[in-house]
Amino acid sequence: MKRIIRPERKYFELFYDNLRKEDKKEVIKTVKDKKEFLKLCTMNLNANFLALENDFPLAMGGVKDVFFNDLKVGQIWLLTTNKLYTNRICVYRYVKYMLNFYKKEYDFLFNYIYKSNFKALNWLEKSGFKTVTLSKTLDFKLFYFIKGDFSFDLRYFTG
């Protein structure tokens, strides 16, 4: 049985231990190890949802507010475990619902994704996000969504 819940502490270690290797590369960009990941999750990860099947975590995601001039900017994120692919349709439907909600709430959504995370990059592009290679590091790409017709200088996010 698949269900979506608010993240609970008891799932964080199991989640980390089963991260897809592409997602683990992205996590390591932010935190150095499992202990730091668990501390971050416990303190404040700004997680909005955790997808479970039979009490096993499949995906966790959310948005972190970023203050930038007068715009409502959010750093959107989604991490998945290896088990996601056995249950991806249900999870992707929910994530698409959440993306549509975030697109209405925020003027600009962004994050960085590991360049070889092809499945995620493909899915993000199908969900209306654009990507650009970063000038500081060629290992990551910026993905972003701009609401409306205003212009936005991406140099702040690309380096």
OpenMM code with the backbone's topology and positions (N, CA, C; nanometers):
from openmm import Vec3, app, unit

residues = "MET LYS ARG ILE ILE ARG PRO GLU ARG LYS TYR PHE GLU LEU PHE TYR ASP ASN LEU ARG LYS GLU ASP LYS LYS GLU VAL ILE LYS THR VAL LYS ASP LYS LYS GLU PHE LEU LYS LEU CYS THR MET ASN LEU ASN ALA ASN PHE LEU ALA LEU GLU ASN ASP PHE PRO LEU ALA MET GLY GLY VAL LYS ASP VAL PHE PHE ASN ASP LEU LYS VAL GLY GLN ILE TRP LEU LEU THR THR ASN LYS LEU TYR THR ASN ARG ILE CYS VAL TYR ARG TYR VAL LYS TYR MET LEU ASN PHE TYR LYS LYS GLU TYR ASP PHE LEU PHE ASN TYR ILE TYR LYS SER ASN PHE LYS ALA LEU ASN TRP LEU GLU LYS SER GLY PHE LYS THR VAL THR LEU SER LYS THR LEU ASP PHE LYS LEU PHE TYR PHE ILE LYS GLY ASP PHE SER PHE ASP LEU ARG TYR PHE THR GLY".split()
positions = [
    Vec3(0.0834, -0.1184, 0.0000),
    Vec3(0.0000, 0.0000, 0.0000),
    Vec3(0.0880, 0.1249, 0.0000),
    Vec3(0.0628, 0.2162, -0.0919),
    Vec3(0.1401, 0.3393, -0.1013),
    Vec3(0.0681, 0.4492, -0.0240),
    Vec3(0.1471, 0.5309, 0.0485),
    Vec3(0.0871, 0.6435, 0.1177),
    Vec3(0.1869, 0.7579, 0.1270),
    Vec3(0.1350, 0.8773, 0.1406),
    Vec3(0.2163, 0.9970, 0.1518),
    Vec3(0.1920, 1.0542, 0.2913),
    Vec3(0.3003, 1.0832, 0.3637),
    Vec3(0.2886, 1.1358, 0.4998),
    Vec3(0.3851, 1.2517, 0.5181),
    Vec3(0.3689, 1.3227, 0.6288),
    Vec3(0.4708, 1.4187, 0.6707),
    Vec3(0.5907, 1.3369, 0.7156),
    Vec3(0.7124, 1.3803, 0.6856),
    Vec3(0.8305, 1.3022, 0.7232),
    Vec3(0.8405, 1.2799, 0.8740),
    Vec3(0.8786, 1.1607, 0.9102),
    Vec3(0.8974, 1.1234, 1.0497),
    Vec3(1.0404, 1.0783, 1.0703),
    Vec3(1.0945, 1.1098, 1.1843),
    Vec3(1.2342, 1.0814, 1.2174),
    Vec3(1.2723, 0.9341, 1.1972),
    Vec3(1.1813, 0.8437, 1.2275),
    Vec3(1.2141, 0.7010, 1.2220),
    Vec3(1.2493, 0.6530, 1.0805),
    Vec3(1.2143, 0.7296, 0.9773),
    Vec3(1.2404, 0.6881, 0.8394),
    Vec3(1.3715, 0.7431, 0.7824),
    Vec3(1.4323, 0.8426, 0.8451),
    Vec3(1.5464, 0.9122, 0.7858),
    Vec3(1.6676, 0.8224, 0.7630),
    Vec3(1.7030, 0.7384, 0.8594),
    Vec3(1.8200, 0.6526, 0.8437),
    Vec3(1.7969, 0.5489, 0.7337),
    Vec3(1.6819, 0.4871, 0.7338),
    Vec3(1.6484, 0.3900, 0.6297),
    Vec3(1.6481, 0.4575, 0.4927),
    Vec3(1.5978, 0.5799, 0.4880),
    Vec3(1.5946, 0.6564, 0.3640),
    Vec3(1.7368, 0.6789, 0.3122),
    Vec3(1.8256, 0.7280, 0.3994),
    Vec3(1.9640, 0.7552, 0.3597),
    Vec3(2.0344, 0.6282, 0.3109),
    Vec3(2.0147, 0.5190, 0.3817),
    Vec3(2.0814, 0.3930, 0.3466),
    Vec3(2.0368, 0.3378, 0.2122),
    Vec3(1.9227, 0.3815, 0.1610),
    Vec3(1.8691, 0.3279, 0.0366),
    Vec3(1.8570, 0.4316, -0.0744),
    Vec3(1.9243, 0.5460, -0.0588),
    Vec3(1.9214, 0.6480, -0.1631),
    Vec3(1.9766, 0.5946, -0.2945),
    Vec3(1.9149, 0.6373, -0.4060),
    Vec3(1.9727, 0.6070, -0.5368),
    Vec3(2.1113, 0.6709, -0.5424),
    Vec3(2.2051, 0.6102, -0.6129),
    Vec3(2.3424, 0.6623, -0.6154),
    Vec3(2.3469, 0.8044, -0.6730),
    Vec3(2.2612, 0.8357, -0.7696),
    Vec3(2.2575, 0.9708, -0.8261),
    Vec3(2.2146, 1.0723, -0.7205),
    Vec3(2.1165, 1.0354, -0.6395),
    Vec3(2.0702, 1.1254, -0.5337),
    Vec3(2.1733, 1.1377, -0.4225),
    Vec3(2.2440, 1.0291, -0.3936),
    Vec3(2.3474, 1.0351, -0.2900),
    Vec3(2.4579, 1.1324, -0.3306),
    Vec3(2.4924, 1.1382, -0.4603),
    Vec3(2.5924, 1.2343, -0.5076),
    Vec3(2.5456, 1.3766, -0.4828),
    Vec3(2.4165, 1.4010, -0.4987),
    Vec3(2.3632, 1.5343, -0.4740),
    Vec3(2.3608, 1.5661, -0.3246),
    Vec3(2.3290, 1.4684, -0.2426),
    Vec3(2.3261, 1.4884, -0.0976),
    Vec3(2.4659, 1.5196, -0.0462),
    Vec3(2.5643, 1.4485, -0.0962),
    Vec3(2.7023, 1.4680, -0.0504),
    Vec3(2.7520, 1.6083, -0.0839),
    Vec3(2.6917, 1.6725, -0.1829),
    Vec3(2.7257, 1.8116, -0.2143),
    Vec3(2.6888, 1.9033, -0.0984),
    Vec3(2.5849, 1.8665, -0.0226),
    Vec3(2.5343, 1.9494, 0.0857),
    Vec3(2.5823, 1.9026, 0.2230),
    Vec3(2.5817, 1.7736, 0.2451),
    Vec3(2.6229, 1.7180, 0.3753),
    Vec3(2.7351, 1.6180, 0.3530),
    Vec3(2.8246, 1.6065, 0.4521),
    Vec3(2.9427, 1.5220, 0.4304),
    Vec3(2.9200, 1.3749, 0.4574),
    Vec3(2.8202, 1.3403, 0.5410),
    Vec3(2.8014, 1.1987, 0.5743),
    Vec3(2.6602, 1.1744, 0.6283),
    Vec3(2.6346, 1.0497, 0.6604),
    Vec3(2.5028, 1.0074, 0.7097),
    Vec3(2.4660, 1.0791, 0.8393),
    Vec3(2.5622, 1.0936, 0.9291),
    Vec3(2.5359, 1.1590, 1.0579),
    Vec3(2.4871, 1.3029, 1.0377),
    Vec3(2.5519, 1.3743, 0.9475),
    Vec3(2.5115, 1.5122, 0.9197),
    Vec3(2.3751, 1.5168, 0.8505),
    Vec3(2.3489, 1.4203, 0.7616),
    Vec3(2.2185, 1.4119, 0.6959),
    Vec3(2.1071, 1.3919, 0.7990),
    Vec3(2.1282, 1.2992, 0.8921),
    Vec3(2.0275, 1.2722, 0.9950),
    Vec3(2.0062, 1.3940, 1.0842),
    Vec3(2.1128, 1.4645, 1.1144),
    Vec3(2.1017, 1.5860, 1.1970),
    Vec3(2.0208, 1.6920, 1.1227),
    Vec3(2.0492, 1.7092, 0.9950),
    Vec3(1.9763, 1.8059, 0.9138),
    Vec3(1.8286, 1.7701, 0.9048),
    Vec3(1.8005, 1.6430, 0.8813),
    Vec3(1.6613, 1.5975, 0.8729),
    Vec3(1.5880, 1.6234, 1.0044),
    Vec3(1.6539, 1.5954, 1.1140),
    Vec3(1.5918, 1.6102, 1.2447),
    Vec3(1.5692, 1.7572, 1.2786),
    Vec3(1.6659, 1.8432, 1.2442),
    Vec3(1.6549, 1.9855, 1.2777),
    Vec3(1.5466, 2.0539, 1.1955),
    Vec3(1.5672, 2.0564, 1.0645),
    Vec3(1.4715, 2.1257, 0.9790),
    Vec3(1.5098, 2.1039, 0.8339),
    Vec3(1.4482, 2.0108, 0.7703),
    Vec3(1.4773, 1.9803, 0.6309),
    Vec3(1.3780, 2.0474, 0.5366),
    Vec3(1.2777, 2.1132, 0.5928),
    Vec3(1.1714, 2.1726, 0.5121),
    Vec3(1.1056, 2.0685, 0.4226),
    Vec3(1.0939, 1.9484, 0.4740),
    Vec3(1.0313, 1.8419, 0.3965),
    Vec3(0.8804, 1.8555, 0.4045),
    Vec3(0.8160, 1.8393, 0.2924),
    Vec3(0.6712, 1.8466, 0.2875),
    Vec3(0.6064, 1.7102, 0.2808),
    Vec3(0.6777, 1.6122, 0.2246),
    Vec3(0.6150, 1.4817, 0.2108),
    Vec3(0.7186, 1.3701, 0.2077),
    Vec3(0.6716, 1.2529, 0.2421),
    Vec3(0.7502, 1.1305, 0.2355),
    Vec3(0.6575, 1.0235, 0.1797),
    Vec3(0.6978, 0.9618, 0.0710),
    Vec3(0.6168, 0.8559, 0.0108),
    Vec3(0.6645, 0.7220, 0.0653),
    Vec3(0.5699, 0.6406, 0.1081),
    Vec3(0.6011, 0.5104, 0.1665),
    Vec3(0.5235, 0.4006, 0.0976),
    Vec3(0.5822, 0.2808, 0.0991),
    Vec3(0.5087, 0.1608, 0.0628),
    Vec3(0.5458, 0.0545, 0.1651),
    Vec3(0.4456, 0.0004, 0.2316),
    Vec3(0.4682, -0.0996, 0.3367),
    Vec3(0.5725, -0.0515, 0.4369),
    Vec3(0.5612, 0.0739, 0.4760),
    Vec3(0.6492, 0.1379, 0.5734),
    Vec3(0.7938, 0.1511, 0.5259),
    Vec3(0.8179, 0.1422, 0.3963),
    Vec3(0.9515, 0.1619, 0.3406),
    Vec3(0.9512, 0.2930, 0.2622),
    Vec3(1.0470, 0.3829, 0.2882),
    Vec3(1.0477, 0.5125, 0.2190),
    Vec3(1.0861, 0.4997, 0.0716),
    Vec3(1.0135, 0.5709, -0.0135),
    Vec3(1.0393, 0.5725, -0.1571),
    Vec3(1.0952, 0.7071, -0.2026),
    Vec3(1.0357, 0.8154, -0.1541),
    Vec3(1.0752, 0.9498, -0.1962),
    Vec3(1.0450, 1.0493, -0.0856),
    Vec3(1.1253, 1.1547, -0.0815),
    Vec3(1.1030, 1.2625, 0.0138),
    Vec3(1.1340, 1.3933, -0.0580),
    Vec3(1.0512, 1.4929, -0.0363),
    Vec3(1.0735, 1.6194, -0.1052),
    Vec3(1.0093, 1.7366, -0.0359),
    Vec3(1.0376, 1.8544, -0.0904),
    Vec3(0.9818, 1.9767, -0.0351),
    Vec3(1.0425, 2.0993, -0.1007),
    Vec3(1.0195, 2.2137, -0.0374),
    Vec3(1.0719, 2.3412, -0.0855),
    Vec3(1.1248, 2.4190, 0.0337),
    Vec3(1.2421, 2.4785, 0.0156),
    Vec3(1.3006, 2.5672, 0.1158),
    Vec3(1.2881, 2.7093, 0.0632),
    Vec3(1.2290, 2.7973, 0.1435),
    Vec3(1.2165, 2.9371, 0.1027),
    Vec3(1.3535, 3.0031, 0.0984),
    Vec3(1.3765, 3.0800, -0.0088),
    Vec3(1.5000, 3.1549, -0.0262),
    Vec3(1.4604, 3.3007, -0.0440),
    Vec3(1.5203, 3.3883, 0.0324),
    Vec3(1.4848, 3.5295, 0.0244),
    Vec3(1.5685, 3.5960, -0.0839),
    Vec3(1.5013, 3.6537, -0.1818),
    Vec3(1.5684, 3.7137, -0.2961),
    Vec3(1.4855, 3.8317, -0.3454),
    Vec3(1.5303, 3.9530, -0.3123),
    Vec3(1.4601, 4.0764, -0.3492),
    Vec3(1.3131, 4.0658, -0.3097),
    Vec3(1.2231, 4.1018, -0.3991),
    Vec3(1.0799, 4.0973, -0.3701),
    Vec3(1.0123, 3.9731, -0.4268),
    Vec3(1.0896, 3.8798, -0.4769),
    Vec3(1.0343, 3.7600, -0.5379),
    Vec3(1.0195, 3.6492, -0.4359),
    Vec3(0.9221, 3.5644, -0.4592),
    Vec3(0.9068, 3.4438, -0.3767),
    Vec3(0.9834, 3.3321, -0.4475),
    Vec3(1.0985, 3.2966, -0.3915),
    Vec3(1.1889, 3.1996, -0.4521),
    Vec3(1.1946, 3.0764, -0.3635),
    Vec3(1.1906, 2.9594, -0.4254),
    Vec3(1.1978, 2.8346, -0.3501),
    Vec3(1.3022, 2.7404, -0.4066),
    Vec3(1.3794, 2.6816, -0.3169),
    Vec3(1.4746, 2.5780, -0.3574),
    Vec3(1.4033, 2.4450, -0.3417),
    Vec3(1.3620, 2.3902, -0.4538),
    Vec3(1.2807, 2.2688, -0.4554),
    Vec3(1.3728, 2.1469, -0.4576),
    Vec3(1.3314, 2.0408, -0.3924),
    Vec3(1.4162, 1.9219, -0.3899),
    Vec3(1.3325, 1.7958, -0.3796),
    Vec3(1.3900, 1.6886, -0.4295),
    Vec3(1.3288, 1.5564, -0.4241),
    Vec3(1.4412, 1.4547, -0.4210),
    Vec3(1.4364, 1.3660, -0.3251),
    Vec3(1.5310, 1.2556, -0.3158),
    Vec3(1.4526, 1.1257, -0.3225),
    Vec3(1.5121, 1.0250, -0.3832),
    Vec3(1.4411, 0.8979, -0.3975),
    Vec3(1.5323, 0.7816, -0.3599),
    Vec3(1.4692, 0.6728, -0.3213),
    Vec3(1.5429, 0.5506, -0.2907),
    Vec3(1.5372, 0.4576, -0.4113),
    Vec3(1.6148, 0.3524, -0.4039),
    Vec3(1.6186, 0.2551, -0.5135),
    Vec3(1.4834, 0.1882, -0.5365),
    Vec3(1.4007, 0.1804, -0.4352),
    Vec3(1.2698, 0.1141, -0.4481),
    Vec3(1.1667, 0.1980, -0.5233),
    Vec3(1.1999, 0.3222, -0.5515),
    Vec3(1.1044, 0.4086, -0.6212),
    Vec3(1.0582, 0.3462, -0.7519),
    Vec3(1.1482, 0.2823, -0.8242),
    Vec3(1.1154, 0.2353, -0.9587),
    Vec3(1.0142, 0.1223, -0.9609),
    Vec3(0.9935, 0.0566, -0.8479),
    Vec3(0.8894, -0.0451, -0.8445),
    Vec3(0.7526, 0.0172, -0.8181),
    Vec3(0.7507, 0.1468, -0.7833),
    Vec3(0.6271, 0.2156, -0.7451),
    Vec3(0.6200, 0.3567, -0.8013),
    Vec3(0.6907, 0.3847, -0.9077),
    Vec3(0.7085, 0.5236, -0.9484),
    Vec3(0.5822, 0.5939, -0.9972),
    Vec3(0.4871, 0.5262, -1.0549),
    Vec3(0.3698, 0.5942, -1.1111),
    Vec3(0.2927, 0.6691, -1.0027),
    Vec3(0.2644, 0.6049, -0.8930),
    Vec3(0.1915, 0.6681, -0.7828),
    Vec3(0.2705, 0.7868, -0.7264),
    Vec3(0.3989, 0.7669, -0.7060),
    Vec3(0.4825, 0.8735, -0.6488),
    Vec3(0.4934, 0.9896, -0.7467),
    Vec3(0.5182, 0.9615, -0.8737),
    Vec3(0.5313, 1.0680, -0.9727),
    Vec3(0.4021, 1.1480, -0.9867),
    Vec3(0.2880, 1.0827, -0.9766),
    Vec3(0.1608, 1.1569, -0.9816),
    Vec3(0.1521, 1.2554, -0.8668),
    Vec3(0.1912, 1.2106, -0.7483),
    Vec3(0.1853, 1.2995, -0.6325),
    Vec3(0.2877, 1.4117, -0.6453),
    Vec3(0.4076, 1.3795, -0.6897),
    Vec3(0.5110, 1.4812, -0.7062),
    Vec3(0.4674, 1.5834, -0.8108),
    Vec3(0.4062, 1.5382, -0.9188),
    Vec3(0.3561, 1.6311, -1.0210),
    Vec3(0.2497, 1.7242, -0.9612),
    Vec3(0.1631, 1.6705, -0.8775),
    Vec3(0.0645, 1.7517, -0.8071),
    Vec3(0.1347, 1.8572, -0.7216),
    Vec3(0.2384, 1.8158, -0.6466),
    Vec3(0.3115, 1.9095, -0.5608),
    Vec3(0.3848, 2.0143, -0.6457),
    Vec3(0.4427, 1.9738, -0.7589),
    Vec3(0.5103, 2.0697, -0.8462),
    Vec3(0.4128, 2.1760, -0.8957),
    Vec3(0.2951, 2.1358, -0.9360),
    Vec3(0.1947, 2.2330, -0.9812),
    Vec3(0.1560, 2.3281, -0.8689),
    Vec3(0.1459, 2.2776, -0.7476),
    Vec3(0.1170, 2.3628, -0.6321),
    Vec3(0.2306, 2.4632, -0.6111),
    Vec3(0.3552, 2.4157, -0.6129),
    Vec3(0.4702, 2.5041, -0.5918),
    Vec3(0.4814, 2.6084, -0.7027),
    Vec3(0.4508, 2.5697, -0.8262),
    Vec3(0.4588, 2.6635, -0.9377),
    Vec3(0.3607, 2.7791, -0.9204),
    Vec3(0.2493, 2.7550, -0.8546),
    Vec3(0.1529, 2.8625, -0.8284),
    Vec3(0.1982, 2.9501, -0.7123),
    Vec3(0.2661, 2.8905, -0.6149),
    Vec3(0.3054, 2.9611, -0.4932),
    Vec3(0.4338, 3.0437, -0.5073),
    Vec3(0.5234, 3.0031, -0.5961),
    Vec3(0.6548, 3.0660, -0.6063),
    Vec3(0.6747, 3.1318, -0.7421),
    Vec3(0.7491, 3.2444, -0.7428),
    Vec3(0.7829, 3.3116, -0.8677),
    Vec3(0.8967, 3.2395, -0.9399),
    Vec3(0.9860, 3.1788, -0.8620),
    Vec3(1.1042, 3.1134, -0.9181),
    Vec3(1.1357, 2.9914, -0.8327),
    Vec3(1.1488, 2.8769, -0.8970),
    Vec3(1.1887, 2.7533, -0.8302),
    Vec3(1.3204, 2.7072, -0.8905),
    Vec3(1.4085, 2.6526, -0.8080),
    Vec3(1.5378, 2.6092, -0.8597),
    Vec3(1.6003, 2.5034, -0.7692),
    Vec3(1.7009, 2.4393, -0.8209),
    Vec3(1.7945, 2.3574, -0.7449),
    Vec3(1.9024, 2.3098, -0.8404),
    Vec3(1.9935, 2.2325, -0.7874),
    Vec3(2.1047, 2.1804, -0.8654),
    Vec3(2.0912, 2.0294, -0.8711),
    Vec3(2.1267, 1.9730, -0.9837),
    Vec3(2.1115, 1.8297, -1.0015),
    Vec3(2.2398, 1.7744, -1.0638),
    Vec3(2.2768, 1.6557, -1.0208),
    Vec3(2.3975, 1.5929, -1.0728),
    Vec3(2.3782, 1.5654, -1.2216),
    Vec3(2.4785, 1.5980, -1.3019),
    Vec3(2.4660, 1.5941, -1.4485),
    Vec3(2.4307, 1.4569, -1.5054),
    Vec3(2.4658, 1.3498, -1.4332),
    Vec3(2.4356, 1.2161, -1.4857),
    Vec3(2.3044, 1.1597, -1.4311),
    Vec3(2.2270, 1.2419, -1.3633),
    Vec3(2.0975, 1.1980, -1.3125),
    Vec3(1.9946, 1.2130, -1.4247),
    Vec3(2.0130, 1.1342, -1.5308),
    Vec3(1.9367, 1.1501, -1.6543),
    Vec3(1.7863, 1.1303, -1.6365),
    Vec3(1.7470, 1.0339, -1.5559),
    Vec3(1.6035, 1.0102, -1.5358),
    Vec3(1.5376, 1.1319, -1.4715),
    Vec3(1.6032, 1.1885, -1.3720),
    Vec3(1.5475, 1.3066, -1.3052),
    Vec3(1.5488, 1.4273, -1.3987),
    Vec3(1.6573, 1.4480, -1.4714),
    Vec3(1.6639, 1.5610, -1.5652),
    Vec3(1.5548, 1.5510, -1.6711),
    Vec3(1.5348, 1.4329, -1.7254),
    Vec3(1.4308, 1.4112, -1.8251),
    Vec3(1.2931, 1.4409, -1.7669),
    Vec3(1.2684, 1.3905, -1.6469),
    Vec3(1.1387, 1.4110, -1.5838),
    Vec3(1.1159, 1.5585, -1.5519),
    Vec3(1.2206, 1.6292, -1.5049),
    Vec3(1.2074, 1.7722, -1.4748),
    Vec3(1.1763, 1.8522, -1.6008),
    Vec3(1.2427, 1.8202, -1.7098),
    Vec3(1.2157, 1.8904, -1.8348),
    Vec3(1.0718, 1.8660, -1.8816),
    Vec3(1.0219, 1.7446, -1.8643),
    Vec3(0.8827, 1.7157, -1.9003),
    Vec3(0.7850, 1.7881, -1.8082),
    Vec3(0.8317, 1.8258, -1.6891),
    Vec3(0.7472, 1.8955, -1.5918),
    Vec3(0.7572, 2.0472, -1.6046),
    Vec3(0.8243, 2.0959, -1.7090),
    Vec3(0.8274, 2.2392, -1.7353),
    Vec3(0.9492, 2.3130, -1.6823),
    Vec3(1.0485, 2.2411, -1.6309),
    Vec3(1.1701, 2.3052, -1.5823),
    Vec3(1.2716, 2.3144, -1.6952),
    Vec3(1.3577, 2.4155, -1.6866),
    Vec3(1.4676, 2.4310, -1.7807),
    Vec3(1.5969, 2.3994, -1.7078),
    Vec3(1.7013, 2.3645, -1.7829),
    Vec3(1.8307, 2.3348, -1.7216),
    Vec3(1.9400, 2.4153, -1.7893),
    Vec3(2.0442, 2.4418, -1.7124),
    Vec3(2.1620, 2.5102, -1.7640),
    Vec3(2.2833, 2.4532, -1.6906),
    Vec3(2.3929, 2.4339, -1.7641),
    Vec3(2.5163, 2.3839, -1.7041),
    Vec3(2.5813, 2.4958, -1.6236),
    Vec3(2.6337, 2.4607, -1.5081),
    Vec3(2.6968, 2.5597, -1.4213),
    Vec3(2.8379, 2.5905, -1.4694),
    Vec3(2.8776, 2.7163, -1.4565),
    Vec3(3.0121, 2.7535, -1.4999),
    Vec3(3.1187, 2.7186, -1.3960),
    Vec3(3.0813, 2.7145, -1.2677),
    Vec3(3.1783, 2.6830, -1.1620),
    Vec3(3.2168, 2.5360, -1.1613),
    Vec3(3.1188, 2.4499, -1.1814),
    Vec3(3.1453, 2.3064, -1.1815),
    Vec3(3.0637, 2.2421, -1.2927),
    Vec3(3.1260, 2.1582, -1.3663),
    Vec3(3.0551, 2.0916, -1.4747),
    Vec3(2.9846, 1.9651, -1.4279),
    Vec3(2.9957, 1.9336, -1.2979),
    Vec3(2.9319, 1.8130, -1.2441),
    Vec3(2.7834, 1.8308, -1.2165),
    Vec3(2.7374, 1.9552, -1.2051),
    Vec3(2.5985, 1.9821, -1.1704),
    Vec3(2.5350, 2.0759, -1.2723),
    Vec3(2.4030, 2.0647, -1.2815),
    Vec3(2.3248, 2.1554, -1.3643),
    Vec3(2.2258, 2.2275, -1.2741),
    Vec3(2.1924, 2.3483, -1.3132),
    Vec3(2.0862, 2.4224, -1.2468),
    Vec3(1.9571, 2.3883, -1.3189),
    Vec3(1.8526, 2.3511, -1.2441),
    Vec3(1.7212, 2.3404, -1.3062),
    Vec3(1.6327, 2.4456, -1.2420),
    Vec3(1.5447, 2.5036, -1.3217),
    Vec3(1.4671, 2.6162, -1.2709),
    Vec3(1.3343, 2.6291, -1.3441),
    Vec3(1.2438, 2.7018, -1.2773),
    Vec3(1.1130, 2.7338, -1.3335),
    Vec3(1.0836, 2.8787, -1.2989),
    Vec3(1.0471, 2.9586, -1.3986),
    Vec3(1.0114, 3.0986, -1.3778),
    Vec3(0.8636, 3.1148, -1.4083),
    Vec3(0.7900, 3.1674, -1.3103),
    Vec3(0.6470, 3.1916, -1.3310),
    Vec3(0.6283, 3.3288, -1.3949),
    Vec3(0.5437, 3.3370, -1.4931),
    Vec3(0.5120, 3.4650, -1.5546),
    Vec3(0.6096, 3.5053, -1.6627),
    Vec3(0.6030, 3.6331, -1.6975),
    Vec3(0.6816, 3.6849, -1.8092),
    Vec3(0.7971, 3.7742, -1.7665),
    Vec3(0.8347, 3.7740, -1.6400),
    Vec3(0.9433, 3.8634, -1.5990),
    Vec3(1.0792, 3.8018, -1.6312),
    Vec3(1.1780, 3.8882, -1.6464),
    Vec3(1.3124, 3.8388, -1.6746),
    Vec3(1.3844, 3.8169, -1.5416),
    Vec3(1.4709, 3.7209, -1.5413),
    Vec3(1.5402, 3.6829, -1.4194),
    Vec3(1.6854, 3.6546, -1.4545),
    Vec3(1.7775, 3.7203, -1.3850),
    Vec3(1.9200, 3.7024, -1.4115),
    Vec3(1.9686, 3.5762, -1.3416),
    Vec3(1.9997, 3.4737, -1.4182),
    Vec3(2.0402, 3.3454, -1.3620),
    Vec3(2.1838, 3.3462, -1.3105),
    Vec3(2.2597, 3.4509, -1.3350),
    Vec3(2.3997, 3.4533, -1.2914),
    Vec3(2.4134, 3.4377, -1.1404),
    Vec3(2.3137, 3.4848, -1.0653),
    Vec3(2.3172, 3.4701, -0.9199),
    Vec3(2.3198, 3.3231, -0.8812),
    Vec3(2.2572, 3.2376, -0.9595),
    Vec3(2.2456, 3.0949, -0.9281),
    Vec3(2.3474, 3.0082, -1.0026),
    Vec3(2.4041, 3.0596, -1.1116),
    Vec3(2.4963, 2.9786, -1.1902),
    Vec3(2.6422, 3.0089, -1.1629),
    Vec3(2.6721, 3.1180, -1.0969),
    Vec3(2.8116, 3.1516, -1.0648),
    Vec3(2.8691, 3.2366, -1.1667),
] * unit.nanometer
topology = app.Topology()
chain = topology.addChain("A")
for resn in residues:
    res = topology.addResidue(resn, chain)
    for name in ("N", "CA", "C"):
        topology.addAtom(name, app.Element.getBySymbol(name[0]), res)
